[in-house]
Amino acid sequence: MSSRICDSVLVTGSNRGIGLELIHQLVESPSRPEQIFATCRDPEGPRAQELRELAQKHKDVIVIVQLDTTDPASISQAAKTVGSKLKDGSLNLIINNAGVNVHLELCSTQEKDMVDTYRTNVVGPMFVAKEFLPYLRKAASQFHNQTDMSCRRAAVINVSTLVSSIQRCPENFARAPMYAYRISKAALNMLTRCLAEEFRKDGILVMAIHPGWVKTDMGGQKAPVLPEDSVKGMLKVISSLTEKDSGTLLDIEGHSIPW
Ligand SMILES: NC(=O)c1ccc[n+]([C@@H]2O[C@H](COP(=O)([O-])OP(=O)(O)OC[C@H]3O[C@@H](n4cnc5c(N)ncnc54)[C@H](OP(=O)(O)O)[C@@H]3O)[C@@H](O)[C@H]2O)c1
């Protein structure tokens, strides 16, 4: 990254996997943001150990904030906490990364799997966008060029997936017949499109990104893409987004994926 991606960024589910790698690369970039809000549902627990160590090393930049995307009270409290720490009350970028996948076929999928997955992968990102909207609006309003849209100004990035694509379903369904995950991420795409329409008047960009099939707890050991490479691609795409990209689903090379 040559110029600063943005001044302030918030990432959900930042204690492991792609989220943790996002925090690593954001803070280690020579053009790093001034404020990085690394949120996770259990900041004191063992799964956040590596994040705590990273935050300790970069005390001036990383702030860990408790945020469980399935708990509206937690999202609202996180918004208050972040709001009290933001410079000028402006937040440039939200990366809705937290997600779950139960890897279940039709016969083994229970109602609870559908509801829990939807709550994390769709309702969570929606309420994060809603609760943090005042800070995004403030950031967008302060930008010198009122016609530009970018993550330097104000943006929401929803981490989606190739398997959310209804058009591409016939070619990849047999390899990944995971109902709850696919359906929830297709709904996340619609959320992306709705928010893009609603926030356009405020100059806030909203898009969805497919990180690749990534070697994490969710992606598994057979995944061909390392988190380092996925996040490098994600940040390259995110930092070059313009108005034409709002309301789209892109991969880590910036190619469009059909809905
Ligand atoms: N890996 C892939 O191949 C792949 C492919 C396409 C898309 N994606 C998407 O990329 C994103 C990150 O995936 P990943 O591979 O990094 O998965 P991961 O290794 O399983 O990590 C998931 C992260 O989400 C957090 N999370 C889950 N539920 C949460 C909740 N209710 N509140 C807050 N945080 C929560 C987890 O926190 P805890 O430690 O507290 O559980 C963890 O930090 C997801 O949205 C996923 O759908 C991944």
PDBQT file of the ligand as one rigid body, heavy atoms in Angstrom, charges set to zero:
ROOT
HETATM    1  N1  LIG A 301     -11.836 -19.323   5.121  1.00  0.00    +0.000 N 
HETATM    2  C1  LIG A 301     -12.430 -19.332   3.941  1.00  0.00    +0.000 C 
HETATM    3  O1  LIG A 301     -12.110 -20.145   3.047  1.00  0.00    +0.000 OA
HETATM    4  C2  LIG A 301     -13.507 -18.317   3.633  1.00  0.00    +0.000 A 
HETATM    5  C3  LIG A 301     -14.023 -18.312   2.331  1.00  0.00    +0.000 A 
HETATM    6  C4  LIG A 301     -14.995 -17.371   2.005  1.00  0.00    +0.000 A 
HETATM    7  C5  LIG A 301     -15.435 -16.485   2.973  1.00  0.00    +0.000 A 
HETATM    8  N2  LIG A 301     -14.940 -16.522   4.240  1.00  0.00    +0.000 N 
HETATM    9  C6  LIG A 301     -15.461 -15.558   5.208  1.00  0.00    +0.000 C 
HETATM   10  O2  LIG A 301     -14.377 -14.873   5.818  1.00  0.00    +0.000 OA
HETATM   11  C7  LIG A 301     -14.732 -14.465   7.144  1.00  0.00    +0.000 C 
HETATM   12  C8  LIG A 301     -13.656 -14.915   8.120  1.00  0.00    +0.000 C 
HETATM   13  O3  LIG A 301     -13.543 -16.308   8.007  1.00  0.00    +0.000 OA
HETATM   14  P1  LIG A 301     -12.321 -17.152   8.606  1.00  0.00    +0.000 P 
HETATM   15  O4  LIG A 301     -11.938 -18.143   7.586  1.00  0.00    +0.000 OA
HETATM   16  O5  LIG A 301     -11.317 -16.230   9.190  1.00  0.00    +0.000 OA
HETATM   17  O6  LIG A 301     -13.114 -17.932   9.766  1.00  0.00    +0.000 OA
HETATM   18  P2  LIG A 301     -12.613 -18.430  11.216  1.00  0.00    +0.000 P 
HETATM   19  O7  LIG A 301     -11.194 -18.755  11.161  1.00  0.00    +0.000 OA
HETATM   20  O8  LIG A 301     -13.599 -19.470  11.618  1.00  0.00    +0.000 OA
HETATM   21  O9  LIG A 301     -12.808 -17.116  12.113  1.00  0.00    +0.000 OA
HETATM   22  C9  LIG A 301     -14.105 -16.610  12.299  1.00  0.00    +0.000 C 
HETATM   23  C10 LIG A 301     -14.028 -15.355  13.133  1.00  0.00    +0.000 C 
HETATM   24  O10 LIG A 301     -15.363 -14.857  13.306  1.00  0.00    +0.000 OA
HETATM   25  C11 LIG A 301     -15.564 -14.681  14.692  1.00  0.00    +0.000 C 
HETATM   26  N3  LIG A 301     -16.960 -14.806  15.088  1.00  0.00    +0.000 N 
HETATM   27  C12 LIG A 301     -17.802 -15.832  14.865  1.00  0.00    +0.000 A 
HETATM   28  N4  LIG A 301     -18.990 -15.557  15.435  1.00  0.00    +0.000 NA
HETATM   29  C13 LIG A 301     -18.884 -14.334  16.014  1.00  0.00    +0.000 A 
HETATM   30  C14 LIG A 301     -19.749 -13.505  16.740  1.00  0.00    +0.000 A 
HETATM   31  N5  LIG A 301     -21.000 -13.866  17.031  1.00  0.00    +0.000 N 
HETATM   32  N6  LIG A 301     -19.302 -12.288  17.162  1.00  0.00    +0.000 NA
HETATM   33  C15 LIG A 301     -18.043 -11.897  16.880  1.00  0.00    +0.000 A 
HETATM   34  N7  LIG A 301     -17.165 -12.649  16.218  1.00  0.00    +0.000 NA
HETATM   35  C16 LIG A 301     -17.587 -13.849  15.781  1.00  0.00    +0.000 A 
HETATM   36  C17 LIG A 301     -14.720 -15.753  15.362  1.00  0.00    +0.000 C 
HETATM   37  O11 LIG A 301     -14.540 -15.437  16.734  1.00  0.00    +0.000 OA
HETATM   38  P3  LIG A 301     -14.453 -16.585  17.901  1.00  0.00    +0.000 P 
HETATM   39  O12 LIG A 301     -13.012 -16.956  18.027  1.00  0.00    +0.000 OA
HETATM   40  O13 LIG A 301     -14.990 -15.892  19.105  1.00  0.00    +0.000 OA
HETATM   41  O14 LIG A 301     -15.299 -17.738  17.457  1.00  0.00    +0.000 OA
HETATM   42  C18 LIG A 301     -13.460 -15.617  14.527  1.00  0.00    +0.000 C 
HETATM   43  O15 LIG A 301     -12.694 -14.511  14.946  1.00  0.00    +0.000 OA
HETATM   44  C19 LIG A 301     -16.106 -15.094   7.419  1.00  0.00    +0.000 C 
HETATM   45  O16 LIG A 301     -17.117 -14.148   7.226  1.00  0.00    +0.000 OA
HETATM   46  C20 LIG A 301     -16.197 -16.188   6.366  1.00  0.00    +0.000 C 
HETATM   47  O17 LIG A 301     -17.530 -16.498   6.022  1.00  0.00    +0.000 OA
HETATM   48  C21 LIG A 301     -13.965 -17.419   4.585  1.00  0.00    +0.000 A 
ENDROOT
TORSDOF 0
